[in-house]
């Protein structure tokens, strides 16, 4: 089975043969991974947790600021309408 870099929408799609599917399931064509030391894994987990916490808290803070800003604008608009009525 070859993978072509040229894309031709008019060409038919070639499906893998039974032999190719059997060979790929036997070989488990995944690349081999090297094992990292435990302290590197721990540091990576710490950085990953910190990254996702900052994204989550940043989102919450952004929504809170938008809500607060909206309330301030609505109160300002209400006061101006009462002033010029």
N, C-alpha and C positions, 0 to 999 in steps of 0.2 A: 504494500500500500504506500503510495507516494502522496505527499502533500504539495500541491501546486501553489505557487505564490501569485499566479495569474488568475484573476476572477473573471469568469465568463458566465453571465446569467443564462445564456442560451444552452450551455453544455449540461448534459445530465449529471446528476449526482451519483458518484460511485460509492457503493456501500462496501464495507469490508467483507471478505469472503469468510466462510465458516472456518477455514484453516487459520486465517489471520486473527479472527476473534479468539480461537482456542489458544493460539500462540501468545497473544497479548495477555490472556487471563492466566496462563502458566507462568509467563515471565514477570508479571507484575511490573510493568514498565515505569515504575516510579524511581526517581533518583535516590541513591543511598544518602542518608543523612548522617553527619558526624554528631556525636553526642557532645554537648557542651558541659563544662564544669558546673557544679550545682550553684556556686556563688554567682556565676554569670546568669544562670536561669533566674535566680532570685532577684538580681538587679534588673533584669529585663522585665520580670513581672512587676516590680516596684514602679519602673518607668511607665509601663503600660497602664497600671492602675492610676498613676498620677495623671497621665494624659487623658484617660476617659473621665476621671473626676473633674478635671479642669473644663473639659468640654461640657459635661453635664451641668456643673455649677455656672458656667458661663451662659448656657442656654437659659437656665432658671433666672439668673440675674438680668439677662436681656429682656425676657418676658416681663419681669417685675418692673424694669425701668420703662418699658413701653406702656404697661398698664398705668403706672404712676404718672407718666407724661400725659397720657390720654385723660386721666382724671383732672390734672391741672388745666389742660386746655379746655375741657368741658366746663370746669368751674369759672375760668376766665371768661369764656363765651357767655355763660349764664349771667355773670356780674355785669358784663357790658350790655347785655340785652335789658337788664333791669335798670341800668343807669340811663339808657337812651329811650326808655319807654315813656 
